[in-house]
Amino acid sequence: MNMIIKTMRFSLFLFSIVLSSFTWAQSTGNLSNEWQLLNEQSGVQIYGRVQPCSMSKDLKAPFDIAFLKIVNTTNEAKEVSYNFVIEYTEGCHGCNDELESFFVQKIQANSTLQEDCSFTQNGMSHIIKNPNFKGGWNFTNTRITNLKID
């Protein structure tokens, strides 16, 4: 009897680990907490990732934020223009090439622009989930569209 209880507890523990990893992967769509290449063109690479950021001491849980990193691998300064598209099960932000999702970044030769929870780069982050708000949309995917490198 004791062995059966131990086996059941272990099975339950294993199931909860698998379920929690599946839930995390599902909630971050095509992104993880590691940088992933989203687009590459003319020596410029654009990466994305998801990171939790505490927005206020008054909020219980941090927001999940999609961040971008732009890497210029060339010996020339570049101007990078793009639409930062965020897709949800319920709809899309930026899918219709709206101006509010269109951004231009200037990046020096052989350098990197990277956004983080300090939010210093306009157009390189987007809130994808606020766990403090019940009933929010379910994030599925992020894309870079209309990429132009000058």
Secondary structure by P-SEA (a helix, b strand, c coil): caaaaaaaaaaaaaaaaaaaaaaaaaaacccccccccccccccbbbbbbbbbbbccccccbbbbbbbbbbbbcccbbbbbbbbbbbbcccccccccccccccbbbbbcccbbbbbccccccccccccccccccccccccccccccccccc
